Amino acid sequence: MKRRKICVVTGSRAEYGLLYWLMKEIDEDPELELQLIVTGMHLSPEFGLTYKEIEKDGFYINEKVETQVSSDNKVGVVKSVGLGVIGFADSLNRLKPDVLVVLGDRYEILAAVQSAMLMNIPIAHLHGGEITEGAMDDNIRHAITKMSHIHFVANEEYKNRVVQLGEMPDSVFNYGAPGLDNIFKLNLLTKEELENELDFRFDNLSFLITFHPVTLEENSVEQVIELLKALEHFPKAKLLFTKCNSDSEGNRINEIIREFVQRNKERSKLVDSLGQVKYLSAIKAVDIVVGNSSSGLIEVPMLKKPTINIGNRQEGRLMAKSVVSCSSEAVEIKNAIQYVLTDTFQQKLESTISLYGNGKASNLIKQELGRIDLKNIVKKKFNNIKDL
């Protein structure tokens, strides 16, 4: 019996961490063949050549598609997409997968999906139907939804939105966010083990900071400067920063954070990439997660820790009661941090309910990828919702 070839594309360490258990499930299924294409930040020395971590985990990388252009401006991003389309065309032609699996909304994933769609390869998309009004990711995500044929969403509201976009209801499956599987399946580090791994000590007050460019606004640099001003109001707090992604202005943001860390060596550290084990362990170890990453809305609430969600980047996403949103002004960020440290807020954390599933998504997604009928699936019908 011919094994079904499932090709997974990953472009960043964070996204790979969300896909890890799904990839493992596919790889261990005798009726499926895992194909793997790595691209984007995985292949960048600046971000630690993280494809090596994938290989260390025991996965075979079938193809590497270069997309990175030595620029973090908008023209560079557009050129990266073009470069990616060319590379994915060749890789997909060689691999000839039965299904292409992608997650999220980054521009290198858009390149992969464009190529697969034009080559009549069925596409399965994870995390569709979500809204992030402060980033171009929103437009990319919805575009990927319209080019995809199978949809795995993280919440019933997101399922309804994918259907609203014209997708057939029987092609949309709400199994939750696969990233939550890590919390239950990985052996997370104790605080002491993490401190030894990072050569960094967490004291009585510590923050994990992950800030990414806000791609639909022109003031990402100003926003990160405001964030750093707010952190100056907490001189006793230990600060663990992760580098932002490779979007427009990303390099400048990383440089500003690097300069801040250099001035505050005794209490701060910047890491290229923590990976899932250390990242989730860091969430457990710190008092607050600060920034504008989707992880602050998905993984952090499951671990009963507060999130300070800055600015508009995640605007429109479902947020648990452990998430406090604020503007990007320093005074607002400072006030939000002070608020979540109050006894009143801290007492609410234990009753936080995850809005993104129960940590059992990967196996359910794998099963669906294995059994779904692919015959004529690329001939999509538009689900016309009447009387809206």
N, C-alpha and C positions, 0 to 999 in steps of 0.2 A: 504494500500500500504506500502510495506516494505521501510523504510528509508535507503538511502545509507550511510554506515558508513565510514566517512573520519577521519583517524587517523593522527594527526599532532605530529611530534617529535620536541622538542626544547631542546637544551643543554646549552644555555647561555642567559644572560639577553639581550645582544645586538641582538641576533638572534630572541629572543621572541618579541622584539620590532618591528622587521621587519615583523613578522608573525601575530601580534596582530589583525590587521583589517581583515585579511583573516580568522582567527579563529572566530572572531566576526560574520563575514558574514555567515560562515558555521553554527555557533551555532544558529543563528536567522532564518535560512531557515527551514521551516517545513518539507521539503522533505529530509533533510540531518541530520545526527547525528554526532556531533563532539566527537571524542575520543582524549584524550591528554596523551602523554607520556613525562615526563620530565626526564632529564638525565644530565650528565656532571657537569658543574660548578653550575647549579641550586641547586645541592644537597651538595655543598661544604661549610662548615662554613667559610673557608678562603675568599670566594667570596660572603658572605652575605646570604647564604641560600635563594637565590632569588626565589625559587619555592613558597615561601610565598607571594611574590608580585603577582604571577599569580593567586593564590587563592583570594587575596584581590581584584583583578580585576573581580572576579565573575566566573572564569572558574573552572570546576571540573577536577581534575587531576585523570585520570583513573589508571595510573601506574607510578611508579618511578623506573628507572633502574640505578643502581649504576655503574659508570665506573671509578671513580677517584681512582688512586693508589697514595699512599703517596710518590711521586717522580716526579720530573719534568725533568727527563732525558729520553733518547730515549727508554730505556728498559721499563720504567714506562708507556710510551705512548703505546707501543705494548701490554703490559699487560692490559692496560685500554680497548683497543679494544677487546681483548679476553674476558675480564669480561663482556663487553657490549654485545657481541654476545650471550653469555649464557643468560643474563638477558632479552634481546629483544626476544629471542626464546620463553621464557616462557610468556612474556607479550603479544606478538602478538598471541600466541596460545590461550590465554584467551580472547582477544578482538575480534579476527577474523575480522579485518577491510576489507572493500571492496577496499580501496585505502590507501596507506601510503604516507603522504606528508612530504617532507624534504626540507630544504633550505641550500645551500652552500656546504661546503667543509671541515668540521672539522672531526676529527677522530672518535668521538662518533657517528656522523651521518653515517660514513662509516660502523660502527658496526650495526646500525639499518638497513641500506640498504642491507647489506650482508644477514642478517637474513630474511628480507622480501623476497628477491629474491629467496633464497633457499626454502622458504615456498610458492612460487607461488602467492605472494600478489602483485598486481599492484602498481607501485611506481611512484609518481609525484615529479619531481625535479625542484626547483626554482634556478635561477641564474647559470645555466649551460652555457657552451661555453665560459666562461671568462678565462683569462690567468693571473696568478700571478707567474712569473717565479722565484721569490726569495723564494718561500715557497713550502713545500710538499703539501699544499692545492691544488696546480695545479693538481698533480697526483690523489689526492683523488677526486677532482671535476670531472675529466674526467672519472674516474672509476665509480663514481656514475651515470654519464650520461649513460654509457654503461649498467648498471644494471637497469636503469629506463625505463619507458614505456611512460610517458607523460612529456613534457618539457615546462617549462615556463621561457622564457629568457627575458633579460632586454634591448636588443638592436638588430637591424637587423643583425649586424655583428656577434653577438653571436649566433643568430639563424643559420646563414650560417655555423658557426663552428660546431655546434651540428649536423647539416646535414652532414658535412664533416666527422664527426666521425662515420657515418654509420646509423644515425637515420632517420626514414622516415619523410619527410617534413610535412605531415599532422598530425604528433604527436608533433610538435614544435610550440609554440605560443609566440609571442612577445607582451606582455602586459606592459612591463616596470618593474621597480623595485618597489615591494610593500612597501619598506621602505619609499618611497617618499609620500605615502598616509598620513603618520603621520604629515607631514608639513602642510597639508591642513585640517586634521580632528582633531588634538589635540589642546587643548587650551594651547598654550605655555605661559610661565611665562614672565612677564616683567623683566627687569634687576634688579629692586629693589626687586621684589618677589623672584627671584633666589638667590640674595645675602642673603636674610633672611633665605631661605631654607638651604643654604649651610654654613651660618655664615662665609661668605667670601666676601670681597669687590673687585669689579673690578674698577680699576682706569682708567686713560686716555689711558693706554696701557696694554693689557691683552692677554694671549695665552691659548688655550686649547690644552693639549698634550696627545695623545694616541699613545703609542708605543708598538708593539707586537714582540715576538721573530721571527727571520728570520730563518725558520726551515731548509732551505737547505744550510745555512751557519753556520760556527762555531764561529762567532764573534758577536753574538747578544749583549752580555754583553759589549763588547768594543764599539759597536755602540751607546748604550744608554749612556755610559760614554762620548762619543764625543758629543752627543746631549746636555747633561747637561753642558758641557764646553761651547758650543755655547750659551746657555741660560744665562751664566754668563756675556756675553757681553751686556745684556739688564737688568741692575740692577734695573731699575724702572718698569719693566714689572711685572704684577701679573700673576702667573702661576697656572693653575688648571690642575692637572694630574688625569687620570683615570688608574686603575690597568690594567696591560696587562692580556692576557688570560692564560690558563693553559698548554700551549705548553712547550716543552723542554726549559729550562733556564728561564721560566716565574717567578718562585719564586725568583731567584737571581735578575732579573731585577726589580721586585717590591721592593725588599729590598734596592737596590741601590737608587731607586727613593725615598723611605721612608727616607733614610739617608739624601738625598739632601734636602728634604722638612723640615726635623728636623733642618737642619742648616740654612734654609731660611724661618722660621716660619712666619715672618712678611709679606711675599709676595707670599707664595705658599701653596697649599693644595693638598692632595692625597685622592681620594675617591674610595671605592671598586667598586661601580657601580652607575651611575647616573640615569639609566633608560631613556626611550625615551623622556619624557617630559622635564626633566632637561638637558638631553644631547643636544637636539635640541635648548632648550632655551639658553644653554651655547654657542652654536655656534653663535646664534644671538647676544649674549652679548659681545663676545670677538672680538679682531681684527684679529687674525689669528688662524687657526687650524694647529697644528704641529704634525707630526708622520708618521706612515705607515699603518694606518687603511683604509679599503675600504670606510668607511664613508666619508673620506676626498675627495673621488672621486665621490661619489654618492649623499649624502645628502648635503654636504657643498656647492657645486656649486649652488644648487637650492636656497640656502639662501643668495647667492651673497657675500660669504665670501671667502678669499683666503686660499689655502691649501699649506703647505710645505710638500711635499711627499718625505720622506727620504729613500734612499737606493733602493734595488731591490725587496722588498717584493711584491709590486704591479706592477712590470714591466710587460707590455703587456696589461694592462687594458686601456680602453678608458679614456681619461682625458680631461676635459673642460679647457678652456683657463685661468680659475681662479686657476688652479693647477700648481705649480712650483716644479719640481722634482730636487733633488740634491743628491750628494753622502752622505755617512754617516760620512764624515769628518767634524770636528767642524767648520773649516773656511768656508766650502761650505754651511753648514747650516746657519751660521751667515750671509753670503752674500745673501742667498735666503730670509731670514727674512727682511734684510734691503731693498732688491729689492721690495718685495710686499708692503712695507710701503711707497714707493715713490708715489707721486701724480699721476705720469703717469700710474702706475699699478692700483692704486685705481680707477681711472676714467674708467677703462675697466670693472670693476666688475659688474656694472648694466646691461651690455649687455651680461652677461654670459648666455649660453644656456645649459640646462640639456641634457645630452646624454643618460639618463636612464628613459625616459618616462615622464608622466605628472601628476603622483600622483593619478591615477585611476585604478591601477592594481588589487587590492584585489577583487573587485566585479566581474571583468571579469574572474579572475582565479577561483573564486567560481562557477560561472555559468558553466564554462567548466568542472570542477570537477563533477558537478551535471548531466550534459547531455552526457558526453562522453561514448561511447559504450565500456563496459569492457569485453564483451564476447570475449574470445580467445586473449585478449590483451597481455597476458604474452608470447604468441607465437610470438616473435619478428622476423621481417624480417630485413636483413641487406640491407641498401640503398647503392648499389654499384655505386659510381660516376665514370663514365668512362671518359677517355681522360683528366685526370687532368694534 
